[in-house]
């Protein structure tokens, strides 16, 4: 399971978010379903595939209890970031798993049933990709027209796919939960061809951690994820005055950018200071070396003059003159080449 799937599930594991999404998708955004009616179902069905026992469960499965305004039903939500030609089969399996679950839970006192009957199940595939997905129906997976005798007996199944990136601005703004941040991000990525995202600064964020984590997972930007993680930790430890908005997140990002800029500036300054200090030390050393070299040359010249004078005055050889003057071997080696016999 990818981190992206886990992050999206975390946001959809919040009853108020799922309730608002159900109202948005099924009831023309009217407040029919409330968070108190949402009960999450843990499907533990399995099937054999490729000689392995594999689990069967959608990303999110909820039982929506009945009220004066609605009958009970089951809703499954499946997250997809790209199209899948076999999605109709998968959804078909999810529905079968839900009804198998109902068979096992039929007499459970923990759930409501209508006249001892099954409740319907509807599956929505939430597509977060930039390009519109036109899904195939179940019968389009095989050559339906090649079976004229079987057509009256074949059951078709058409997927309910929501191309979130294709929702218009008015529709996105009408969403009454943090899911609108996800929808807005997808729509902006589609409009900008995946290049730019300008967060809506005035929208309040009710579930900060789950929303920012989902956005970071969708963006696949490690820097953005790091910034969001830092903000989430700051949000947890600091007392918030009023509802946080995306503006506070952006302010945190800007402050972080300024801190990083200052740190990098300090680092560059330190590096430049070290470079300048080294250059200054090197310059002073070269100057000192030049002075020492000049003084050294002057000293050797003096030794040469003294030795040459002794040779002329006393008629000595170069070695005899150096012996009389008592020059050490290091000085003799430097003076001797300049003496003329």
C-alpha positions as CSV (number, residue, x, y, z in Angstrom):
1,X,0.0,0.0,0.0
2,X,1.5,3.3,-1.0
3,X,1.9,6.3,1.3
4,X,-0.4,8.2,-1.0
5,X,-3.3,5.7,-0.5
6,X,-2.7,5.8,3.3
7,X,-2.8,9.6,3.3
8,X,-6.0,9.8,1.3
9,X,-7.6,7.1,3.5
10,X,-6.7,9.1,6.7
11,X,-8.7,12.1,5.5
12,X,-11.6,9.9,4.5
13,X,-11.6,8.1,7.8
14,X,-13.1,11.3,9.3
15,X,-16.9,10.9,9.5
16,X,-17.7,14.5,8.9
17,X,-15.6,14.5,5.7
18,X,-17.3,11.4,4.4
19,X,-20.7,12.7,5.3
20,X,-20.1,16.0,3.4
21,X,-18.8,14.0,0.5
22,X,-21.9,11.8,0.4
23,X,-24.2,14.9,0.5
24,X,-22.1,16.4,-2.3
25,X,-22.2,13.3,-4.5
26,X,-25.7,11.9,-3.8
27,X,-27.9,14.7,-2.4
28,X,-27.0,17.8,-4.5
29,X,-24.9,19.1,-1.5
30,X,-28.0,19.2,0.8
31,X,-27.3,18.3,4.4
32,X,-29.1,15.0,4.5
33,X,-26.4,12.7,6.0
34,X,-24.7,13.7,9.2
35,X,-21.4,12.5,10.7
36,X,-23.3,10.6,13.4
37,X,-24.8,8.3,10.8
38,X,-21.4,7.1,9.5
39,X,-20.1,3.8,10.7
40,X,-17.0,2.4,9.2
41,X,-17.0,-1.3,8.0
42,X,-14.0,-3.5,8.2
43,X,-14.3,-6.0,5.3
44,X,-12.2,-9.0,6.0
45,X,-13.1,-11.1,2.9
46,X,-10.4,-12.9,0.9
47,X,-10.2,-14.6,-2.4
48,X,-7.6,-16.7,-4.2
49,X,-5.7,-15.1,-7.1
50,X,-2.4,-16.2,-8.6
51,X,-2.4,-19.1,-6.1
52,X,-2.4,-16.6,-3.2
53,X,-5.1,-15.6,-0.7
54,X,-5.6,-11.9,-1.3
55,X,-7.7,-9.5,0.8
56,X,-10.7,-7.8,-0.7
57,X,-11.5,-4.3,0.7
58,X,-12.1,-0.9,-0.8
59,X,-10.2,2.1,0.5
60,X,-13.2,3.3,2.5
61,X,-16.4,1.4,3.3
62,X,-19.1,2.9,5.5
63,X,-22.6,1.9,6.6
64,X,-24.9,5.0,6.5
65,X,-27.6,4.5,9.1
66,X,-31.2,5.5,8.3
67,X,-33.0,8.6,9.4
68,X,-36.2,10.4,8.6
69,X,-34.6,11.7,5.4
70,X,-32.9,8.6,4.1
71,X,-32.9,4.8,4.2
72,X,-29.8,3.0,5.2
73,X,-27.2,2.0,2.6
74,X,-23.5,1.1,2.2
75,X,-21.0,3.4,0.4
76,X,-17.6,2.4,-0.8
77,X,-14.9,4.9,-1.9
78,X,-11.9,3.9,-3.9
79,X,-9.0,6.3,-4.5
80,X,-7.2,6.3,-7.9
81,X,-4.5,8.6,-9.2
82,X,-4.6,7.0,-12.6
83,X,-7.0,5.0,-14.8
84,X,-7.3,1.3,-14.5
85,X,-8.9,-0.8,-17.2
86,X,-9.8,-3.6,-14.7
87,X,-11.4,-1.2,-12.2
88,X,-14.9,-2.4,-13.1
89,X,-13.9,-5.9,-12.1
90,X,-12.5,-4.7,-8.8
91,X,-15.6,-2.7,-8.0
92,X,-17.7,-5.7,-8.8
93,X,-15.7,-7.7,-6.3
94,X,-16.1,-5.0,-3.7
95,X,-19.9,-5.1,-4.1
96,X,-19.8,-8.9,-3.8
97,X,-17.7,-8.6,-0.6
98,X,-20.2,-6.1,0.9
99,X,-23.1,-8.4,0.4
100,X,-21.1,-11.4,1.7
101,X,-20.4,-9.2,4.8
102,X,-24.1,-8.5,5.1
103,X,-24.8,-12.2,5.1
104,X,-22.5,-12.6,8.0
105,X,-23.7,-9.6,9.9
106,X,-27.4,-9.9,9.1
107,X,-28.5,-10.6,12.6
108,X,-25.9,-8.4,14.4
109,X,-27.5,-6.0,16.9
110,X,-24.8,-3.4,16.1
111,X,-26.3,-2.5,12.7
112,X,-29.7,-1.5,11.5
113,X,-31.7,-3.4,8.9
114,X,-34.8,-2.6,7.0
115,X,-37.4,-5.4,7.4
116,X,-34.7,-8.0,7.6
117,X,-33.5,-7.2,4.0
118,X,-30.2,-6.4,2.5
119,X,-29.3,-2.7,2.0
120,X,-27.9,-1.5,-1.3
121,X,-24.3,-0.7,-1.9
122,X,-22.9,2.1,-4.1
123,X,-19.3,2.4,-5.1
124,X,-17.6,5.6,-6.2
125,X,-14.1,5.7,-7.6
126,X,-12.4,9.1,-6.8
127,X,-10.0,9.8,-9.6
128,X,-7.3,12.4,-8.6
129,X,-5.4,12.4,-11.9
130,X,-5.1,15.4,-14.2
131,X,-6.8,13.8,-17.2
132,X,-10.4,12.7,-17.5
133,X,-11.0,9.0,-17.1
134,X,-13.7,7.5,-19.2
135,X,-14.1,4.1,-17.6
136,X,-15.3,1.0,-19.4
137,X,-18.4,-0.8,-18.3
138,X,-18.3,-4.4,-17.2
139,X,-19.5,-5.7,-20.6
140,X,-17.0,-3.6,-22.4
141,X,-14.3,-5.7,-20.9
142,X,-15.2,-8.5,-23.3
143,X,-16.8,-8.8,-26.8
144,X,-20.4,-8.3,-25.7
145,X,-21.8,-8.1,-29.2
146,X,-20.2,-11.5,-30.0
147,X,-22.6,-13.1,-27.6
148,X,-26.1,-12.3,-28.9
149,X,-27.7,-15.3,-27.3
150,X,-26.2,-14.5,-23.9
151,X,-26.9,-10.7,-23.9
152,X,-30.4,-10.9,-22.3
153,X,-28.8,-12.9,-19.4
154,X,-25.6,-10.9,-18.9
155,X,-25.5,-8.3,-16.2
156,X,-23.7,-5.1,-16.9
157,X,-22.1,-2.8,-14.4
158,X,-21.1,0.8,-15.1
159,X,-18.6,2.5,-12.8
160,X,-19.3,5.7,-10.9
161,X,-16.1,7.6,-11.5
162,X,-15.6,11.2,-10.3
163,X,-12.9,13.0,-12.2
164,X,-12.1,15.4,-9.3
165,X,-9.7,17.5,-11.4
166,X,-12.6,18.3,-13.8
167,X,-14.9,19.8,-11.2
168,X,-15.4,23.5,-11.7
169,X,-14.5,26.2,-9.2
170,X,-18.1,26.8,-8.0
171,X,-18.6,23.1,-7.4
172,X,-15.4,22.8,-5.4
173,X,-16.1,25.8,-3.2
174,X,-19.5,24.3,-2.3
175,X,-17.9,21.3,-0.6
176,X,-18.4,21.6,3.2
177,X,-15.3,19.8,4.4
178,X,-11.5,19.8,4.0
179,X,-11.9,17.6,1.0
180,X,-12.3,20.8,-1.0
181,X,-8.6,21.5,-0.6
182,X,-7.9,18.1,-2.3
183,X,-10.3,18.9,-5.1
184,X,-8.9,22.4,-5.5
185,X,-5.4,21.1,-5.8
186,X,-6.4,18.5,-8.4
187,X,-8.3,21.2,-10.4
188,X,-5.3,23.6,-10.3
189,X,-2.9,20.8,-11.4
190,X,-5.1,20.1,-14.4
191,X,-5.4,23.8,-15.3
192,X,-1.7,24.5,-15.0
193,X,-0.6,21.2,-16.5
194,X,1.0,20.2,-13.2
195,X,3.1,23.3,-12.8
196,X,1.6,25.7,-10.3
197,X,-0.6,25.5,-7.2
198,X,-1.9,28.6,-5.3
199,X,-3.5,27.5,-2.1
200,X,-6.8,29.2,-1.2
201,X,-5.7,31.3,1.7
202,X,-9.0,32.1,3.3
203,X,-10.5,28.7,3.6
204,X,-10.4,27.4,7.2
205,X,-8.8,24.0,7.8
206,X,-10.6,21.8,10.3
207,X,-8.4,18.7,10.1
208,X,-5.0,20.1,9.6
209,X,-2.8,17.0,9.8
210,X,-4.9,14.8,7.5
211,X,-5.4,17.6,5.0
212,X,-1.8,18.6,4.7
213,X,-0.6,15.1,4.7
214,X,-3.0,14.2,1.8
215,X,-1.8,17.3,-0.2
216,X,1.8,16.4,0.4
217,X,1.2,12.9,-0.8
218,X,-0.6,14.0,-3.9
219,X,2.1,16.5,-4.8
220,X,4.9,13.9,-4.4
221,X,7.1,16.9,-3.5
222,X,9.5,16.0,-0.6
223,X,10.2,19.6,0.3
224,X,6.4,20.4,0.5
225,X,5.9,17.3,2.6
226,X,8.7,18.4,4.9
227,X,7.2,21.9,5.3
228,X,3.7,20.5,5.9
229,X,5.1,18.0,8.5
230,X,6.9,20.9,10.3
231,X,3.6,22.9,10.3
232,X,1.6,19.9,11.6
233,X,4.1,19.5,14.5
234,X,4.0,23.2,15.2
235,X,0.2,23.1,15.1
236,X,0.2,20.2,17.6
237,X,2.5,21.9,20.1
238,X,1.3,25.5,19.9
239,X,-2.1,26.7,21.0
240,X,-4.1,28.0,18.0
241,X,-6.2,31.1,18.2
242,X,-9.2,30.6,16.0
243,X,-9.5,28.2,13.1
244,X,-6.3,27.7,11.2
245,X,-6.4,28.6,7.5
246,X,-4.1,27.9,4.6
247,X,-2.8,31.4,5.0
248,X,-1.2,30.4,8.3
249,X,0.4,27.4,6.5
250,X,1.7,29.7,3.7
251,X,3.0,32.1,6.4
252,X,4.8,29.2,8.0
253,X,6.3,28.2,4.6
254,X,7.5,31.8,4.0
255,X,9.0,32.0,7.4
256,X,10.7,28.7,6.9
257,X,12.0,30.0,3.6
258,X,13.3,33.2,5.3
259,X,15.0,31.1,8.0
260,X,16.6,28.8,5.4
261,X,17.7,31.9,3.5
262,X,19.2,33.5,6.6
263,X,20.9,30.2,7.5
264,X,22.3,29.9,4.0
265,X,23.3,33.5,4.0
266,X,25.1,33.0,7.4
267,X,26.7,29.9,6.0
268,X,27.8,31.8,2.9
269,X,29.0,34.6,5.1
270,X,31.0,32.3,7.3
271,X,32.5,30.6,4.2
272,X,33.3,34.0,2.7
273,X,34.7,35.1,6.0
274,X,36.9,32.0,6.1
275,X,38.0,32.6,2.5
276,X,38.8,36.3,3.2
277,X,40.6,35.3,6.4
278,X,42.6,32.7,4.6
279,X,43.4,35.2,1.8
280,X,44.5,37.8,4.3
281,X,46.6,35.3,6.2
282,X,48.1,34.1,2.9
283,X,48.8,37.7,1.9
284,X,50.5,38.4,5.2
285,X,52.5,35.2,4.9
286,X,53.7,36.0,1.4
287,X,54.7,39.5,2.6
288,X,56.6,38.1,5.5
289,X,58.1,35.4,3.3
290,X,59.2,38.1,0.9
291,X,60.7,40.1,3.7
292,X,62.5,37.1,5.1
293,X,63.7,36.2,1.7
294,X,65.1,39.6,1.2
295,X,66.7,39.6,4.6
296,X,68.1,36.1,4.0
297,X,69.6,37.2,0.7
298,X,71.1,40.3,2.3
299,X,72.6,38.1,5.0
300,X,74.2,35.7,2.5
301,X,75.6,38.6,0.6
302,X,77.2,39.8,3.7
303,X,78.8,36.4,4.4
304,X,80.1,36.3,0.8
305,X,81.6,39.8,1.0
306,X,83.4,38.9,4.3
307,X,84.8,35.7,3.0
308,X,85.9,37.2,-0.3
309,X,87.6,40.1,1.6
310,X,89.5,37.6,3.8
311,X,90.7,35.7,0.7
312,X,92.0,38.8,-1.0
313,X,93.7,40.3,2.1
314,X,95.4,37.1,3.3
315,X,95.7,35.2,0.0
316,X,93.6,32.3,1.2
317,X,91.5,29.8,-0.8
318,X,87.7,29.9,-0.5
319,X,87.7,26.9,1.9
320,X,90.5,28.4,4.1
321,X,88.6,31.7,4.3
322,X,85.4,29.9,5.3
323,X,87.3,27.9,7.9
324,X,88.8,31.0,9.5
325,X,85.4,32.7,9.6
326,X,83.9,29.6,11.2
327,X,80.9,29.4,8.9
328,X,78.7,26.3,9.6
329,X,78.0,23.8,6.8
330,X,74.6,25.3,6.0
331,X,76.2,28.7,5.4
332,X,79.3,27.4,3.7
333,X,77.0,25.6,1.2
334,X,75.3,28.8,0.3
335,X,78.4,31.1,0.3
336,X,80.9,28.9,-1.5
337,X,79.4,29.1,-5.0
338,X,79.7,32.9,-5.0
339,X,83.4,33.0,-4.0
340,X,86.0,33.6,-6.7
341,X,89.5,32.1,-6.2
